[in-house]
């Protein structure tokens, strides 16, 4: 009986993961960075920077790199979540040159919005991929190398969480930490950037939210042999809080037991090209089937082509957008407030990942918008 009480009190006094991480963050913030490196560490840093640059060429290469890493380390759930969300980023990029949006946006608007999407996609990869490679090097050597994060401008927040993950293998906690980190990493560098505020949010706000609906995130997966899509919708992109909550919902939807294995199977068998043909070849084609100058005609009904209608043009990304040479990302530590640890608290909310009907309605709205403008496809 006495032994039972001892076990009870010991468990009651154990610290929660959030408490442990909070204490480690306080301790690490006081540590002075040691700039000295061993020859081995210098080599690791150099190789990771080269490999990150090699795979950070465009959305297609980044998206593949995430999936390749996930197949080697499926315990890092965010790698697959990042892969699937990055596919959506590529589809949004090619939509700007596709048939439905080409005539609803000016050339300048398309260029500005692509720049915004590309910069965010590039920044997230530049931050996340070195974390993956340092974890991989730690795994090979059987010793943590997360102290090297600071040489990649990676937040002390992630250095702390990866160290905790190394000891405890808490997969969901690491995933949510990466969601928190990436959205805060983007906040000042992209979302609060005055250039994107003036050229994207202010000028395209109505079109993006009420007409174009770039806020759907789709996860294709096989449902009893038939392709289906799960996902979520974001309505307040400029809110970091809403983006983090969306990330958590997307994680819950994608890693649902009814979706995950089928989504993995689909992703592995369908290399990302940026064209929406990747998941809906019955509606989209990466080759334009019509003639330049011909008026747009309504072709869809309930996400199916009308009889005799040609497919909607959705190009491959690398055929319509050139690789961008980015300026270096701004340095700076985003972590300041321990309140972000509240995002680790799970809320047992019922999630419906069904998004097919909503997305079909969006496509129909886009068709009506193209028709209302008497849109004529112009080759760019």
C-alpha positions as MATLAB code, in Angstrom:
seq = 'XXXXXXXXXXXXXXXXXXXXXXXXXXXXXXXXXXXXXXXXXXXXXXXXXXXXXXXXXXXXXXXXXXXXXXXXXXXXXXXXXXXXXXXXXXXXXXXXXXXXXXXXXXXXXXXXXXXXXXXXXXXXXXXXXXXXXXXXXXXXXXXXXXXXXXXXXXXXXXXXXXXXXXXXXXXXXXXXXXXXXXXXXXXXXXXXXXXXXXXXXXXXXXXXXXXXXXXXXXXXXXXXXXXXXXXXXXXXXXXXXXXXXXXXXXXXXXXXXXXXXXXXXXXXXXXXXXXXXXXXXXXXXXXXXXXXXXXXXXXXXXXXXXXXXXXXXXXXXXXXXXXXXXXXXXXXXXXXXXXXXXXXXXXXXXXXXXXXXXXXXXXXXXXXXXXXXXXXXXXX';
ca = [
       0.000    0.000    0.000;
       2.788    2.433    0.924;
       4.570    1.698   -2.366;
       1.347    2.485   -4.243;
       1.131    5.900   -2.564;
       4.760    6.628   -3.449;
       4.044    5.873   -7.124;
       0.927    8.072   -7.006;
       2.766   11.082   -5.583;
       5.713   10.653   -7.955;
       3.399   10.708  -10.975;
       1.540   13.714   -9.643;
       4.811   15.628   -9.342;
       6.047   14.771  -12.847;
       6.285   17.778  -15.126;
       4.216   18.028  -18.287;
       5.955   18.338  -21.676;
       4.929   22.017  -21.832;
       6.464   22.690  -18.416;
       9.702   20.931  -19.404;
       9.955   22.892  -22.668;
       9.221   26.166  -20.893;
      11.999   25.566  -18.376;
      14.460   24.618  -21.127;
      13.568   27.720  -23.122;
      14.270   29.915  -20.107;
      17.617   28.201  -19.605;
      18.669   28.341  -23.274;
      17.837   32.040  -23.577;
      20.508   32.737  -20.954;
      23.214   30.677  -22.694;
      25.882   32.645  -24.534;
      26.382   31.291  -28.052;
      29.736   29.608  -28.519;
      30.870   30.523  -32.031;
      33.733   28.021  -32.070;
      33.164   24.945  -34.208;
      34.949   21.679  -34.722;
      36.081   20.673  -38.216;
      33.299   18.087  -38.304;
      30.667   20.705  -37.379;
      31.958   23.105  -40.027;
      31.673   20.357  -42.622;
      28.125   19.475  -41.524;
      27.005   23.114  -41.721;
      28.592   23.602  -45.132;
      27.032   20.438  -46.574;
      23.570   21.238  -45.213;
      23.655   24.760  -46.623;
      24.649   23.414  -50.033;
      21.964   20.723  -49.983;
      19.299   23.199  -48.870;
      20.231   25.564  -51.682;
      20.167   22.677  -54.182;
      16.602   21.682  -53.277;
      15.281   25.222  -52.721;
      15.154   26.060  -56.446;
      11.396   26.100  -56.884;
       8.147   24.727  -55.488;
       8.518   21.416  -57.339;
      11.966   20.624  -55.934;
      10.997   21.692  -52.398;
       7.861   19.597  -52.418;
       9.807   16.515  -53.534;
      12.483   17.069  -50.882;
       9.872   17.054  -48.111;
       8.429   13.732  -49.298;
      11.861   12.151  -49.765;
      12.767   13.047  -46.189;
       9.444   11.796  -44.829;
       9.962    8.413  -46.453;
      13.270    8.141  -44.598;
      11.928    9.517  -41.314;
       8.158    8.986  -41.042;
       8.370    9.895  -37.355;
       8.689   13.548  -38.473;
       5.046   14.062  -39.358;
       5.445   17.686  -40.425;
       7.544   16.592  -43.423;
       4.492   14.956  -45.000;
       2.164   17.756  -43.904;
       4.639   20.241  -45.403;
       4.779   18.194  -48.602;
       1.003   18.217  -49.043;
       0.603   21.901  -48.176;
       3.487   22.758  -50.517;
       1.636   20.957  -53.330;
      -1.211   23.404  -52.743;
       1.234   26.302  -52.936;
       2.357   25.051  -56.345;
      -1.217   24.677  -57.580;
      -1.937   28.246  -56.510;
       1.146   29.435  -58.404;
       0.123   27.729  -61.628;
      -3.498   28.854  -61.249;
      -2.173   32.360  -61.893;
      -1.168   31.214  -65.392;
      -4.031   28.769  -65.837;
      -7.168   29.247  -67.841;
      -9.571   30.430  -65.155;
      -7.491   33.186  -63.558;
      -5.435   34.455  -66.484;
      -8.023   37.051  -67.416;
      -9.222   37.987  -63.949;
      -5.823   39.342  -62.914;
      -3.526   41.833  -64.570;
       0.007   40.812  -65.481;
       1.322   42.887  -62.544;
      -1.123   41.296  -60.106;
      -0.125   37.807  -61.219;
       3.541   38.642  -60.835;
       3.028   40.188  -57.378;
       0.970   37.290  -56.097;
       3.425   34.721  -57.464;
       6.253   36.612  -55.746;
       4.326   36.475  -52.475;
       3.623   32.728  -52.760;
       7.146   31.905  -53.922;
       8.831   33.933  -51.178;
       6.785   32.228  -48.468;
       7.416   28.779  -49.938;
      11.144   29.524  -50.191;
      11.406   30.913  -46.655;
       9.665   27.967  -45.034;
      11.921   25.483  -46.829;
      15.059   27.479  -45.966;
      14.076   27.243  -42.307;
      12.573   23.737  -42.105;
      14.865   21.688  -44.344;
      18.103   22.373  -42.404;
      16.243   21.245  -39.282;
      15.457   17.963  -41.011;
      19.019   17.494  -42.227;
      20.478   18.238  -38.793;
      18.082   15.697  -37.295;
      19.228   13.227  -39.959;
      22.897   13.873  -39.101;
      22.077   13.487  -35.402;
      20.329   10.212  -36.195;
      23.374    8.917  -38.105;
      25.773    9.841  -35.318;
      23.434    8.881  -32.483;
      24.013   12.240  -30.801;
      21.986   15.491  -30.947;
      23.385   18.319  -33.068;
      20.614   20.820  -32.438;
      23.018   23.387  -30.964;
      23.992   24.035  -34.615;
      20.502   25.414  -35.338;
      21.705   28.897  -34.468;
      24.123   28.863  -37.385;
      21.094   28.579  -39.678;
      19.083   31.382  -38.072;
      16.657   28.774  -36.688;
      14.676   29.808  -33.635;
      15.724   28.818  -30.133;
      12.143   27.585  -29.820;
      12.813   24.796  -32.326;
      16.228   24.008  -30.869;
      14.470   23.350  -27.569;
      11.609   21.294  -29.019;
      13.888   19.126  -31.187;
      16.027   18.419  -28.102;
      12.897   17.338  -26.254;
      11.808   15.217  -29.234;
      15.224   13.530  -29.309;
      14.628   12.291  -25.772;
      10.890   11.614  -25.874;
       9.839   11.070  -29.530;
       6.620   13.039  -29.049;
       5.591   13.240  -32.711;
       2.508   15.423  -32.379;
       4.285   17.937  -30.153;
       7.111   18.305  -32.693;
       4.600   18.751  -35.510;
       2.656   21.467  -33.715;
       5.939   23.179  -32.778;
       6.951   23.268  -36.451;
       3.533   24.711  -37.360;
       3.949   27.440  -34.728;
       7.521   28.112  -35.822;
       6.936   28.368  -39.559;
       3.975   30.725  -39.233;
       5.904   33.015  -36.891;
       8.922   32.777  -39.197;
       6.725   34.079  -42.039;
       4.964   36.767  -40.050;
       7.452   39.673  -40.276;
       9.270   38.437  -43.354;
       6.215   38.060  -45.609;
       2.821   38.773  -44.078;
       3.884   42.061  -42.431;
       6.244   42.996  -45.266;
       5.132   46.450  -46.562;
       5.719   45.399  -50.184;
       3.324   42.460  -49.987;
       0.805   44.452  -47.961;
       0.588   47.107  -50.697;
       0.974   44.881  -53.766;
      -0.944   41.782  -52.639;
      -3.267   42.188  -49.689;
      -4.513   45.709  -50.381;
      -4.957   45.376  -54.136;
      -6.161   41.764  -54.317;
      -8.015   41.456  -51.015;
     -11.517   41.366  -52.512;
     -10.545   39.078  -55.360;
      -8.667   36.651  -53.150;
     -11.285   36.315  -50.426;
     -14.568   36.656  -52.300;
     -13.851   35.440  -55.824;
     -10.645   33.484  -56.233;
     -10.702   31.532  -52.947;
      -7.029   30.650  -52.792;
      -7.729   29.652  -49.205;
      -8.657   25.999  -49.843;
      -6.025   23.437  -48.837;
      -6.694   20.099  -50.546;
      -5.336   16.674  -49.634;
      -6.029   14.139  -52.418;
      -6.387   10.550  -51.221;
      -7.910    7.281  -52.396;
     -11.274    6.421  -50.853;
     -12.271    2.825  -51.704;
     -10.315    3.105  -54.946;
     -11.862    6.459  -55.893;
      -9.938    9.738  -55.627;
     -11.346   12.072  -52.997;
     -10.050   15.263  -51.370;
      -9.951   16.194  -47.695;
      -8.867   19.569  -46.397;
      -9.690   22.825  -44.681;
     -10.331   26.463  -45.564;
      -8.522   29.545  -44.213;
     -10.467   32.794  -44.053;
      -8.004   35.139  -42.328;
      -4.567   34.654  -43.866;
      -3.151   37.806  -42.286;
      -3.706   36.414  -38.788;
      -0.815   34.264  -37.516;
      -3.147   32.876  -34.863;
      -5.651   31.686  -37.486;
      -2.877   30.207  -39.652;
      -1.531   28.209  -36.694;
      -4.998   26.923  -35.820;
      -5.464   25.992  -39.486;
      -2.149   24.115  -39.423;
      -3.287   22.131  -36.408;
      -6.596   21.289  -38.113;
      -4.806   20.258  -41.309;
      -2.527   17.991  -39.280;
      -5.547   16.347  -37.651;
      -7.257   15.874  -41.032;
      -4.193   14.492  -42.850;
      -3.045   12.170  -40.076;
      -6.511   10.741  -39.581;
      -6.263    6.955  -39.905;
      -8.837    6.961  -42.712;
      -6.841    9.448  -44.796;
      -3.127    9.100  -44.035;
      -2.183    5.797  -45.688;
      -4.236    6.580  -48.788;
      -2.761   10.094  -49.023;
       0.757    8.671  -48.700;
       0.029    6.124  -51.416;
      -1.342    8.823  -53.711;
       1.589   11.207  -53.087;
       4.214    8.538  -53.757;
       2.586    7.502  -57.040;
       1.867   11.043  -58.325;
       4.993   13.246  -58.549;
       4.213   16.905  -57.995;
       4.234   19.033  -61.176;
       2.198   22.040  -60.032;
      -0.618   21.221  -62.434;
      -4.018   20.373  -60.993;
      -3.986   17.540  -63.510;
      -1.945   15.725  -60.846;
      -5.122   14.916  -58.931;
      -8.001   15.647  -61.347;
      -6.943   14.633  -64.864;
     -10.634   14.256  -65.774;
     -11.056   18.061  -65.439;
      -7.619   19.628  -65.908;
      -4.920   19.246  -68.551;
      -1.399   20.660  -68.620;
      -1.776   21.216  -72.363;
      -4.169   23.907  -73.588;
      -6.873   22.199  -75.632;
      -8.484   25.364  -76.980;
      -7.566   28.132  -79.383;
      -6.126   31.507  -78.280;
      -8.741   34.239  -78.499;
     -11.754   32.008  -77.994;
     -14.314   33.188  -75.439;
     -14.505   31.154  -72.251;
     -17.538   28.874  -71.975;
     -18.976   27.231  -68.867;
     -17.726   23.632  -68.750;
     -18.271   22.363  -65.211;
     -21.266   21.021  -63.391;
     -20.765   19.475  -59.932;
     -17.041   19.007  -60.576;
     -17.609   17.157  -63.823;
     -17.099   18.347  -67.369;
     -20.273   18.939  -69.336;
     -20.722   16.682  -72.378;
     -18.371   17.742  -75.162;
     -16.537   20.304  -73.012;
     -12.756   20.468  -73.228;
     -10.551   20.270  -70.146;
      -9.425   23.338  -68.207;
      -5.817   24.377  -68.774;
      -3.631   23.972  -65.670;
       0.053   24.126  -66.625;
       3.095   22.508  -65.048;
       4.825   24.999  -62.780;
       8.267   24.816  -64.366;
       6.810   25.580  -67.799;
       5.223   28.899  -66.775;
       7.359   30.311  -63.929;
      11.118   30.720  -63.979;
      13.254   29.968  -60.931;
      13.631   33.010  -58.690;
      16.908   34.224  -57.230;
      15.988   35.220  -53.680;
      17.698   37.743  -51.463;
      18.829   36.344  -48.109;
      16.174   36.050  -45.438;
      16.067   38.572  -42.642;
      17.749   37.453  -39.436;
      16.040   37.678  -36.109;
      14.552   35.567  -33.330;
      10.758   35.462  -33.411;
      10.308   33.719  -30.056;
       9.555   36.228  -27.294;
       6.330   35.212  -25.583;
       5.788   31.953  -23.703;
       2.098   32.274  -24.552;
       2.757   30.406  -27.829;
       3.121   27.258  -25.714;
      -0.671   27.346  -25.301;
      -0.938   26.040  -28.873;
       0.351   22.701  -27.581;
      -2.860   22.279  -25.592;
      -5.134   19.938  -27.498;
      -8.801   20.722  -27.956;
     -10.870   17.660  -28.701;
     -12.969   19.227  -31.439;
     -14.753   17.148  -34.037;
     -13.208   17.838  -37.441;
     -14.839   17.249  -40.776;
     -12.182   17.181  -43.468;
     -14.768   17.189  -46.229;
     -14.037   20.029  -48.639;
     -15.025   18.632  -52.023;
     -18.410   20.362  -52.257;
     -16.965   23.718  -51.166;
     -14.111   23.503  -53.673;
     -16.471   22.536  -56.499;
     -18.541   25.645  -55.778;
     -15.351   27.734  -55.906;
     -14.529   26.403  -59.375;
     -18.047   27.223  -60.528;
     -17.726   30.779  -59.147;
     -14.454   31.169  -61.018;
     -16.097   30.070  -64.242;
     -18.919   32.575  -63.758;
     -16.393   35.333  -63.001;
     -14.457   34.486  -66.178;
     -17.668   34.528  -68.207;
     -18.897   37.781  -66.644;
     -15.707   39.514  -67.725;
     -16.135   38.036  -71.206;
     -12.713   36.593  -70.566;
     -10.575   35.756  -73.560;
      -7.587   33.525  -72.982;
      -4.397   35.379  -73.855;
      -1.108   33.573  -74.152;
       1.393   34.988  -71.642;
];
